[in-house]
Amino acid sequence: MTWLRSFREVVRSGLTIEETRLEPLLALRTAAGMAIVIGPALWLVSPAYAASAALGAYSAGGATFQRTWRPRKVIALGAGAGLALSTFVGYLAAGRLVTFLPLLAVWTFAAGMAWAVGSTAGIVAATTVGSMLVTVTLPTSVGRALEHAVIIALGGVAQAVLIFLFPIRRWGAHRDALADALAAVADYARRLRHDPTAPFDPEPLMTARDAAAVTPSQARTRPPVLHGPRGLAERIRPVVAALADPDVGAPAEGPGRDRARELLDAAAEVLDAAARAIRRGIPAEVPPGSTDVLRIDEEREALEGPARQAAERLVELLGEALEIAGSGGARGKTPTPSRPAGAELLVRPTMFRLVPIVVRAVRREFRLDSTVFRHAVRLAAVATVGYLIAARLPLGHGYWAPIASVMVMRPDFHRTYARAVARLAGTLAGVVLATGMVRALGPDTHAFGALAVTSAGLSYTLIRTGYAYSQCFTAAYVVFLLGMGGQAWEQTVPERVVLTLLGGALAMVAYVVFPAWETPRLPDRLADWLAANGRYAAAVLRNYAEPTREHHADMRGALLASREARAAWQEAYDRARQEPVRPRGLTSREAQEAQEALKGFGRAAMLMESHVPQADSSRFVPEAERFAEALEAGTAQAAVDVRERRNPDWRRVEEALHAWEGSTGDRSPVVRCGAELQKRALEDFATAVSRTPLERDVGSAREERRARAAVAAEGDGSGLAHRGG
C-alpha cells in the first residue's frame, strides 16, 4: 500500500462511526461518580482540588469501559491507585528537568510495556502518564501533593462504590461473549446450507473461552447458565461442518442434501434461541418446526454412513442446547451440559497471583524486535521530547502536547495514525463547542462544573462509537474543567489546538523513525500457523490410531494453540495490509493464497475431529499413526523452509499417504478422506509460497490448481475445493 492510499485509509478509519450498542445507563452511573466527588470538593475546598477529583473519577470511570473480564470495581480501584501514585511521584520530581524528565521517560516506558499484559493494562497505564503531567502543576507542597493524590484515589473509590451499589447488567459482558459464540456457530450452520465449505472465524469461540476463565470468587457467583454452553458450541461446530461437507458428510445433491439443509437450518434456530436466552437471561422458545426436524427416523432417514453419524451427534448436542434455551438464566434451573472427562473449569489468577504472570509477559517482550518494546521506546521518547518542545514554546499548559502523543500512540501503525487524526478532529470540534458555551455563560464555576460532568457523560456514552466523537466531548470536558479553575478561554482554546496538533505530529513521526512493521514478519507468522496446524492435525490422527484420554487432551491443547497461531497471523496480516511498506518475503497475493490453503488444511482436520472415537474405544485406525508422524514432521520442516525462503517439500507426507492407500482393512472413510484433503491443501500451500520459479513453474501450478478447483465445483457443487477455512 502506498503512503497516499494509507493516509486515505487512516482518515477514513479515524472518522468512521462504529455501529455499536450504546450503554447510556453505564455512562450515567460513571458521570454520577464524577459529580459525587466534584461537587463536595468544589463546595468545601477549592477548584484545584475539584480538578484533581474530576481527573481521578474521569480516568477511573473511563478505565471501566475497556474490554476486560475482571470485575469493574477492581479496574476502577486499580486505575485510581495508579493515578494517585503517578501524581505524587511526579510532584516529588517536578520543578527540575534533570529529575522530572528521567522519571517521565521511565514511567512512559513502563506504561508502554504494559501492553504486554493486554490492551486494557496499556490504556490504563497511559492515563497515569497524563495524570502525572497535569496534576503536578496543582500542588504547592509535598503535603498538598499527597492530599491531591488521595483525592484522585477517592475518585476511583467513588466509581467502584457506585458499581457495587448499582450493578448494571451484572455478568453482561460474559453473557454477550457466550451468546456471540453460539450465534457465530448458528450463522456458520446457515452459511453451510448454501456453501458446504464456508469459512468460520474462531474469534468468537476464543473470546468466549477468555470470558469463561474466572477467579475463585467469581466462580462462586457466576450464573449457572454460563457454566457449560461454551463447550457445547465448540463441539457443535465440527459436527455441522462434517454434516455439510460432500466428501465426508451428506451427498452433493439429492434427498440426503435436502435433509442436511433441514438439519442445519434447525440447528441455527436452536443455537440462536440459546444465544438469546443467555444474552437476556430469560427463557426462549424454539419454533416447533425446528424441534420436529431434529428427529431421526430409523427407517426412512435419508442420510447414511458418516453423514448419519454426524446427524445423530448433532441432534444429541442440540438436545442440550434446547434445555439451555428452555431454562434461560434462572438461577438453579439451568442444566449444565456434560463435559468431556477430565475437563476442568478455567481459572483466572487473582490480582496478587497475577504479578509473576505480568513479570513473565513483560520479560518475553523485552527484546528489540518486539512490537511492544518498540512501542514503549517510542512512547518514552515522544513524551520527553514533546514535553521539552512545549516547555520552550510561548504557550501555557505545555503538557497537552505529550498527553496527546501518549493517548493516541498504539503498538501498530494504522491505529496510531487513525487516532491522531481522530483526536485532532475531535479536539477542534470539542473546543469550538465548549468555547461558544463559555462565552455565552461567562465566568461561573458551578455551571462549568456541571457542564464538565455532562460532557464526561456524553464522552462515556460515545466511547465505543469512534475515538473522534468521544474525544469531542472529552475536549469540551477539559475546557470546562479549566474554566472551573479560573482559566480564560482565550488562552486555553488556541493552546489546546496547537499543542494537540504538535503531539499528534510527534506520534506520527515517531512511528516512521522507529517503526514496528508487520509486513516483514508475515513469513514467520505464517510458519508458526503452519506448524501449529500440523500439530493439531497429527493430534487428531493419533486419536484414530489410539483413542485415549491423553490423546484427547493433546488434541484439545493443539487446537487451542492452532487458534492462537491463526489469530496472530490474522492480526499481523490485517496490519500489514494497512502499512505503507513494500512486501518482503510474501506478496499480498501469495499471503492470501497461503492463508486460504492453511484454512483448508485446518478445516480438513476439523472434519476428522467430528468423528474422533471416544476415549478407550475399540475403533482403531493403525495407518493414521504413520501419517500423523509424517504430517507433524513435514509441517515442522516446512515452517523452517518458509522462514528461510525455501520451497516446502511434502515427499514424506506423500509416501505415508501412498502406504496408507496400499493397506487393507481401512475402517474409517472419514479419516482417509480427510488425509487426502490435507495433502491437497499442503500442495496448494507449497504452490502459494514457492520462491524459485526456475525450479518450479509456479504459474502453471497455480493455473492447474484453479482448473482442478473449477472442475471439482462443477462436478460435485462443493465450491472451491475446500479452500474455505
Residue pairs with C-beta under 8 A, 6 or more apart in sequence:
1 9
1 577
1 578
1 579
1 580
1 581
2 580
3 580
5 580
6 414
6 417
6 578
6 579
6 580
7 417
9 414
9 578
10 414
10 417
10 418
10 421
11 418
11 421
13 414
13 418
14 417
14 418
14 419
14 420
14 421
14 422
14 425
14 467
14 468
15 421
15 422
15 425
15 466
15 468
16 466
17 465
17 466
17 469
18 464
18 465
18 466
20 464
20 465
22 461
22 462
22 464
22 465
23 168
23 461
23 464
24 461
25 168
26 65
26 168
26 460
27 457
27 458
27 460
27 461
27 463
28 457
29 162
29 163
29 166
29 168
30 61
30 62
30 64
30 65
30 159
30 162
30 456
30 457
30 460
31 61
31 453
31 454
31 456
31 457
31 460
32 162
33 57
33 60
33 61
33 155
33 158
33 159
33 162
34 54
34 57
34 58
34 61
34 155
34 452
34 453
34 456
34 457
35 453
36 57
36 158
36 162
37 53
37 54
37 56
37 57
37 151
37 154
37 155
37 158
38 50
38 53
38 54
38 57
38 449
38 452
38 453
39 449
41 49
41 50
41 52
41 53
41 151
42 50
42 445
42 446
42 449
42 484
47 445
47 484
47 485
47 486
48 138
48 148
48 485
49 147
49 148
49 151
50 449
50 484
50 485
51 135
51 138
51 481
51 484
51 485
52 87
52 135
52 138
52 148
52 151
52 152
53 151
53 152
53 154
53 155
54 155
54 452
54 456
54 481
55 83
55 131
55 134
55 135
55 152
55 155
56 80
56 83
56 84
56 131
56 151
56 152
56 153
56 154
56 155
56 156
57 155
57 156
57 158
57 159
58 155
58 456
58 477
59 79
59 80
59 83
59 127
59 130
59 131
59 155
60 76
60 77
60 79
60 80
60 83
60 155
60 156
60 159
60 160
61 76
61 159
61 456
61 460
62 127
62 459
62 460
62 463
63 75
63 76
63 78
63 79
63 120
63 123
63 124
63 127
64 72
64 75
64 76
64 79
64 159
64 163
65 460
65 463
65 464
66 75
66 119
66 120
66 123
66 124
67 119
67 120
67 173
68 75
68 118
68 120
69 173
69 174
69 210
69 211
69 213
69 214
69 348
70 215
70 348
71 163
71 218
72 160
72 163
73 160
73 163
73 164
74 160
74 351
75 120
75 124
76 156
76 157
76 159
76 160
76 163
77 156
77 157
77 160
78 124
78 156
78 351
79 124
79 127
79 156
80 152
80 153
80 154
80 155
80 156
80 157
80 159
80 160
81 153
81 156
82 124
82 125
82 127
82 128
83 127
83 128
83 131
83 152
83 153
83 155
83 156
84 149
84 150
84 152
84 153
84 156
85 128
85 149
86 107
86 128
86 129
86 131
86 132
87 131
87 132
87 135
87 136
87 145
87 148
87 149
87 152
88 145
88 146
88 148
88 149
89 103
89 107
89 132
90 100
90 103
90 104
90 107
90 131
90 132
90 133
90 135
90 136
91 135
91 136
91 139
91 142
91 145
91 148
92 142
92 145
93 99
93 100
93 102
93 103
94 100
94 136
94 137
97 388
97 391
100 136
101 384
101 387
101 388
104 129
104 132
104 133
104 380
104 383
104 384
104 387
104 402
105 380
105 381
105 383
105 384
106 380
107 128
107 129
107 132
108 129
108 376
108 379
108 380
108 383
108 384
108 406
109 376
109 377
109 379
109 380
110 125
110 376
111 122
111 125
111 126
111 128
111 129
111 376
111 379
111 406
112 122
112 125
112 372
112 375
112 376
112 377
112 378
112 379
112 380
113 362
113 365
113 366
113 372
113 373
113 376
114 121
114 122
114 124
114 125
115 121
115 122
115 372
115 375
115 376
115 411
116 358
116 361
116 362
116 364
116 365
116 372
117 358
117 361
117 362
122 411
126 379
126 406
126 407
126 409
127 407
129 383
129 402
129 403
129 406
130 403
130 406
130 407
131 152
133 387
133 399
133 402
133 403
134 399
134 403
135 148
135 152
136 145
137 399
138 144
138 148
139 145
139 147
139 148
169 175
171 222
171 223
171 226
173 211
174 211
174 212
174 222
174 226
175 223
175 225
175 226
175 278
175 279
175 281
175 329
176 279
177 204
177 207
177 208
177 210
177 211
178 208
178 211
178 212
178 226
178 229
178 230
178 278
179 275
179 276
179 278
179 279
180 204
180 207
180 208
180 275
181 204
181 205
181 207
181 208
181 229
181 230
181 233
182 229
182 232
182 233
182 271
182 272
182 274
182 275
182 278
182 321
183 204
183 271
183 272
183 275
184 200
184 201
184 204
184 205
184 233
185 233
185 236
185 237
185 240
185 271
186 267
186 268
186 269
186 271
186 272
186 275
187 268
188 198
188 200
188 237
188 240
188 241
189 240
189 264
189 265
189 267
189 268
189 271
190 264
190 265
190 268
191 198
192 198
192 240
192 241
192 243
192 244
192 264
193 244
193 261
193 264
193 265
195 719
195 724
196 244
196 245
196 246
196 249
196 252
196 717
196 718
196 719
197 245
197 600
197 603
197 718
197 719
197 720
197 721
197 722
197 723
197 724
198 724
199 599
199 603
199 724
199 725
200 237
200 241
200 725
202 563
202 566
202 567
203 567
205 230
205 233
205 234
205 237
205 563
206 563
206 564
206 567
208 230
208 233
209 230
209 346
209 560
212 226
212 230
212 345
212 346
213 346
213 347
213 348
214 222
214 345
214 346
214 347
214 348
215 347
215 348
215 349
215 350
216 347
216 350
217 350
218 348
219 345
219 347
223 281
223 329
223 331
223 334
224 331
224 332
224 333
224 334
224 336
225 277
225 278
225 281
225 324
225 327
225 328
225 329
225 334
226 278
227 334
227 336
227 345
228 324
228 336
228 337
228 338
228 339
229 274
229 278
229 321
229 324
229 337
231 337
231 339
231 340
231 343
232 317
232 320
232 321
232 324
232 337
233 271
235 317
236 267
236 271
236 314
236 317
236 318
236 321
237 606
238 606
238 607
238 609
238 610
239 310
239 313
239 314
239 317
239 610
240 264
240 267
240 314
241 603
241 606
241 607
241 610
242 248
242 249
242 306
242 310
242 607
242 610
242 611
242 670
243 249
243 250
243 260
243 263
243 264
243 307
243 310
243 311
243 314
244 250
244 260
244 264
245 607
245 718
246 252
246 257
246 716
246 717
246 718
247 607
247 673
247 677
247 718
247 722
248 306
248 607
248 611
248 669
248 670
248 673
248 674
249 260
249 306
249 307
249 310
250 256
250 257
250 259
250 260
250 303
250 307
251 257
251 307
252 716
252 717
252 718
253 717
255 302
256 302
256 303
256 304
256 307
258 302
259 301
259 302
259 303
259 311
260 303
260 307
260 311
262 293
263 293
263 294
263 311
263 314
263 315
265 290
265 293
266 289
266 290
266 291
266 293
266 294
266 318
267 314
267 318
269 286
269 287
269 290
270 286
270 290
270 294
270 318
270 321
270 322
270 325
271 318
271 321
273 284
273 285
273 286
273 321
273 325
274 284
274 321
274 322
274 324
274 325
276 284
276 325
277 283
277 284
277 324
277 325
277 326
277 327
277 328
277 329
278 324
278 328
278 329
280 328
280 329
281 328
281 329
282 328
282 329
283 325
283 326
283 327
283 328
283 330
284 325
284 326
284 328
285 325
285 326
286 322
286 325
286 326
291 322
294 315
294 318
294 319
295 315
296 308
296 311
296 312
296 315
301 308
301 311
303 311
305 669
306 611
306 669
306 670
309 611
310 610
310 611
313 610
320 335
320 337
320 338
323 335
323 337
324 334
324 335
324 337
327 333
327 334
327 335
328 334
340 552
341 549
341 615
342 549
342 552
342 553
349 357
365 371
365 372
365 373
366 373
367 373
368 374
371 411
371 412
371 516
371 518
372 411
374 411
374 514
374 515
374 516
375 409
375 410
375 411
375 516
377 514
378 409
378 510
378 511
378 514
379 405
379 406
379 409
381 510
381 514
382 402
382 405
382 406
382 409
382 506
382 507
382 510
383 402
383 405
383 406
384 402
385 506
386 401
386 402
386 404
386 405
386 502
386 503
386 506
387 398
387 399
387 401
387 402
389 401
389 502
389 506
390 398
390 399
390 400
390 401
390 402
390 499
390 502
391 398
393 499
395 494
395 495
395 498
395 499
396 491
396 492
396 495
397 482
397 492
397 495
397 496
397 499
398 499
400 495
400 496
400 499
400 500
400 503
401 499
401 500
401 502
401 503
401 506
402 503
403 503
404 423
404 499
404 500
404 502
404 503
404 504
404 507
405 503
405 504
405 506
405 507
405 510
407 419
407 423
408 416
408 419
408 420
408 422
408 423
408 503
408 504
408 507
409 416
409 419
409 507
409 510
409 511
410 416
410 419
411 516
412 516
412 518
412 575
413 511
413 515
413 516
413 517
413 575
413 578
413 579
414 575
414 578
414 579
416 507
416 508
416 511
417 508
417 511
418 467
419 467
420 504
420 505
420 507
420 508
421 468
421 504
422 466
422 467
422 468
422 471
423 467
423 468
423 471
423 500
423 504
424 500
424 501
424 504
425 468
425 471
426 467
426 468
426 469
426 470
426 471
426 472
426 474
426 475
427 471
427 472
427 475
427 496
427 497
427 500
428 497
429 468
429 472
429 475
430 471
430 472
430 473
430 474
430 475
430 476
430 477
430 479
431 475
431 476
431 479
431 493
431 496
431 497
433 472
433 476
434 451
434 455
434 475
434 476
434 479
434 480
434 489
435 479
435 489
435 493
437 451
437 476
437 480
438 448
438 479
438 480
438 483
438 489
439 489
441 447
441 448
443 483
443 486
445 484
445 486
448 480
448 481
448 483
448 484
449 480
449 484
451 476
451 480
452 477
452 480
452 481
452 484
455 473
455 474
455 476
455 477
455 480
456 473
456 474
456 477
458 473
459 470
459 471
459 472
459 473
459 474
459 477
460 470
462 469
462 470
462 472
462 473
463 470
475 496
478 496
479 489
479 492
479 493
479 496
482 492
483 489
483 492
517 576
517 579
517 581
518 525
518 572
518 573
518 575
518 576
518 579
519 576
519 579
519 581
519 582
519 583
519 584
520 581
520 584
520 585
521 572
522 572
522 573
522 576
522 583
522 585
522 586
522 591
523 585
523 586
523 642
523 643
523 645
524 643
525 565
525 568
525 569
525 572
525 573
526 569
526 586
526 591
526 594
526 595
526 598
526 642
526 689
527 638
527 639
527 640
527 642
527 643
528 565
528 568
528 569
528 639
529 562
529 565
529 566
529 568
529 569
529 598
530 598
530 635
530 638
530 639
530 642
530 685
531 565
531 635
531 636
531 638
531 639
532 558
532 561
532 562
532 564
532 565
532 566
533 562
533 565
533 566
533 598
533 601
533 602
533 605
533 635
534 631
534 632
534 634
534 635
534 636
534 638
534 639
535 558
535 561
535 562
535 632
535 635
536 555
536 558
536 559
536 561
536 562
536 602
536 605
537 601
537 602
537 604
537 605
537 608
537 628
537 631
537 632
537 635
537 678
538 558
538 628
538 629
538 631
538 632
539 551
539 554
539 555
539 557
539 558
539 559
539 628
540 555
540 605
540 608
540 609
540 612
541 608
541 624
541 625
541 627
541 628
541 631
541 671
541 675
542 551
542 554
542 555
542 624
542 625
542 628
543 551
543 552
543 555
543 612
543 613
544 608
544 612
544 613
544 619
544 620
544 621
544 624
544 668
544 671
545 620
545 621
545 622
545 623
545 624
545 625
545 628
546 620
546 625
547 612
547 613
547 614
547 615
547 616
547 617
547 619
547 620
548 615
548 616
549 615
549 616
551 615
552 612
552 615
555 609
555 612
559 609
562 602
566 598
566 602
569 595
573 591
573 595
576 583
576 591
577 588
583 591
585 645
586 594
586 689
590 688
590 689
593 684
593 687
593 688
593 702
594 685
594 688
594 689
595 725
596 684
596 723
596 724
596 725
597 681
597 682
597 684
597 685
597 687
597 688
597 723
598 681
598 685
598 725
599 723
599 724
599 725
600 677
600 680
600 681
600 684
600 721
600 722
600 723
600 724
600 725
601 678
601 681
601 682
601 685
602 725
603 677
603 722
603 724
603 725
604 674
604 675
604 677
604 678
604 681
604 722
605 674
605 678
607 670
607 674
607 677
608 670
608 671
608 674
610 670
611 668
611 670
611 671
613 619
619 667
619 668
620 667
621 666
621 667
621 668
621 671
623 659
623 660
623 663
623 666
624 668
624 671
624 675
626 656
626 659
626 660
627 653
627 656
627 657
627 660
627 675
629 656
630 652
630 653
630 655
630 656
630 657
631 653
631 656
631 678
633 652
634 648
634 649
634 650
634 652
634 653
634 682
635 682
637 648
637 649
638 648
638 649
638 650
638 682
638 685
638 686
641 647
641 648
641 649
642 648
642 689
645 691
646 691
647 686
647 689
647 690
647 691
647 692
647 695
647 696
648 682
648 685
648 686
648 689
650 679
650 682
650 683
650 686
653 679
653 682
654 679
657 675
657 676
657 679
660 666
660 672
660 675
666 672
677 722
680 721
680 722
681 722
683 705
684 705
684 723
687 698
687 701
687 702
687 705
690 696
690 698
690 701
693 699
708 721
709 720
709 721
709 723
712 718
712 721
713 719
713 720
713 721
